[in-house]
Amino acid sequence: MFSLATLYRSAVQQELIPSSLSFADFINEHAGRAERLYAGPLHALWKLNTGAATAYLDAKTGEALPLSELLLKQEHSGADSAQSAASNGSEAPAVAAKLQLPAFDPYERISWVTGKPLQLAAFDEVSQALTGGKQRLVYVAELYGGKVTVPLAVTGYHVWSGPAESYLAVDQDGPRYIRYAELKGAGRFYP
C-alpha cells in the first residue's frame, strides 16, 4: 500500500516537487521527509514535508487530502481500536465462506450521494445482500471529520474460522480485504 512510486507520481501531479526531478533524485532528496501514517485500513497516509509545505496523500491512491496535523489527532484520538481475537492455537485459520463479485465503479450510480443508506448493521445482513447478486453495494466512509468521502465498491467477502473473522472485499484501485469490525462504524452501505 505504501508505494514510493505512488508517492512520487502524486508529488509531481500535485506540484509538490518539480516534474524535472527524477524518481531516483526524489528518493535521495525527499524519501527521508516522507512519513507513513497508519491508524487503520481507511486511514493510511503519506505525510510529505517538502520544506515549503506539508502534504497528506492517501497511501493507496496518492490523492491529496485536505488535512492538518490537528485534524489527524482529533480523528485518531477517538478511533475505535478493534483488535482481533487471539487464536487459542487449536485450529489453523481457514476460509469458511467466501464470495467474489466483479469490480465496478462506485461513480457509475451515485445513489450514495443522493439516496439513503441501507440499514445493514451486522455482517450477516451485508453478506446476505451481496449473496443474492441482484444489487451492488457501495460502502461510503466519511473520514477526518467529514473532509474526505471515500466510496468503495463492495466486491465480496471472506469469513475465516479459528477464530471467526469477517472481511469485506472492497475495490479501490484494486481489491482490498478489510475487517468488517473496522468498517461497520466508519461508514454506511448504499445500493
Secondary structure as UniProt FT lines:
FT   HELIX           4..13
FT   TURN            14..15
FT   TURN            19..20
FT   HELIX           23..30
FT   HELIX           31..33
FT   STRAND          34..38
FT   TURN            41..42
FT   STRAND          44..49
FT   STRAND          54..58
FT   TURN            59..61
FT   STRAND          64..65
FT   HELIX           69..77
FT   STRAND          94..100
FT   TURN            106..107
FT   HELIX           111..114
FT   HELIX           123..131
FT   STRAND          137..143
FT   TURN            144..147
FT   STRAND          148..161
FT   TURN            162..164
FT   STRAND          165..171
FT   STRAND          175..179
FT   HELIX           180..183
FT   TURN            184..186
FT   STRAND          187..190
//
